[in-house]
Amino acid sequence: MKKIFFIISILSILLYISGCKKILEEKPIGLLAPESFYKSKKDVEAAVFGAYGRLASEPLYGRQFVCALMFRGDMCGIGNRGTVAARIQVNDFNMDANNAMVSAFWPVWYQVISAANSAEAGAKTLGLAESDINPLIAEAKFVRALSYYHLVRCFGDIPYIDFFVSDPELVKSIGKTKEADVYKSIIKDLEFAKQWLPVTYVSDVRTRPTKATAAAYLASVYLTTADYANSYLEAKWVIDNKATYNYELEADYQDLFRAEKADNIREPIFAVDFKGLLFVGNQNDDLVGPMTGIRNTPQNGFGVNVPLLAVFTTWDAQDYRRKVSFDDSILNAAGVKIPYISFPNEKRPHIAKWRRFPGTANSDGRFSDHNYPDMRYAEILLIAAEAKTETTGPTQEAIDYINLIRARARNWPGNFTGFPVNSSLGAFSKQQLIDLILEERRLELSFEFKRWYDIKRRQLGDVVFKGPNSLEPQPNFTSSRDYLFPIPLTELQNNPNLKPQNTGY
């Protein structure tokens, strides 16, 4: 695909499995033109599920996009440098506009957006009462907002389209929308979603958004745009209504990353759903486990996206989250435990979150049954703490949110330890508390595709990649260039209105 959009061509729609919490059961539908396809609310729902199906695909949450985010941060690096060049370029801050990872995920995000736009347009043709159809329109708007939120953070000014495109020639004249205006549109969609989305779904499914999901993403968007007062208000609304939405920190941190428990835990606010061993094209193809974890038989420490050794050695071993996050040993063919320093290939601990308990999957963890959490309650607590501190300085409220998360990290499980210790209000200046919250985010959300966004929004690149305490020294990092990815060259060639290219590419 050479154009920026698969214009309203959705190759397949993933229909909901009746009575099940999974959203992945693939059936082809074809082209979704509002005037010809949409005859009922079920048709609109099918289009929305088609958007979810594209989220759960190899170019996005199945490998390319989320691994690019991990490479870009300071927690992971290339393990096997015999891997494809595109991955090394993303990690080493020396990619150009032909980078294959970026070219893979850019058009698929626009497929998701296209499906959401089609669903919204189709819903409006049905002539139903607002109370009847607006919840589905709100769901389409949420998916669109989610997609643009990722795109705008990665690329800055981008093509923004929120309507059904009936004439493919139109894309040849579409230019870029300013980053600030994209954020305004994201906020508008999320506000509509918060108004009209339901409080819950059958079986309390977390792979469809609720009102609180929209509020959580509003809190995140406001945090990213430094509107800390509104970020706090939205995050606090979620916290104050946690009982209504059945949100809580899971007692055992490991349970968050057990695929077999994914449908029955309360902490996720929104997750992207993969269904084990179901594979059609690149949809539902989850390769994150093989990319990040110990793989091959016998397991031998052969990974591509591997934590930096300093990430492991500087993380206090008393913290249960470190135990959950890493595999630091393997069993060889004879059943003997081998420490990472003796791995035959990459002599570093590997990521365990997506490889240790993949549920129904193949032997390498591919085609897993994970629900990848894009937002969970722990992050809302940290958003509230950061936004509150930015608006009023250190408060006991912010400290309490941090301590809730630290208390969970002391549970090994059923065996409560004394580390990490609780923080105290009088111990921090405002900046020191902000730094503490960012560090808590780094650990709590490790390997969950968040760290790069924190580095970018706080403009920390020169510190984390070039500072004396860098976990991953990156001499190529250039702040004027590397906070944005390049727009794929093929897109610029097909549509010159997308120029200029992002600085430095």
Secondary structure by P-SEA (a helix, b strand, c coil): cccccccccccccccccccccccbbbbbbcccccccccccaaaaaaaaaaaaaaaaccccccccaaaaaaaaccccccccccccaaaaaaaacccccccaaaaacaaaaaaaaaaaaaaaaaaaaccccccccaaaaaaaaaaaaaaaaaaaaacccccccccccccccccccbbbccaaaaaaaaaaaaaaaaacccccccccccccccaaaaaaaaaaaaaaacaaaaaaaaaaaaaaaccccccccccccccccccccccccccccbbbbbbcccccccccccccccccccccccccccccccccaaaaaacccccaaaaaacccbbbcccccccccccccccccccccccccccccccccccccccccccccaaaaaaaaaaaaaaaccccaaaaaaaaaaaaaaaccccccccccbbbbcccccaaaaaaaaaaaaaacccccccaaaaaaaaccccccccccccccccccccccccccccccaaaaaaccccccccccc
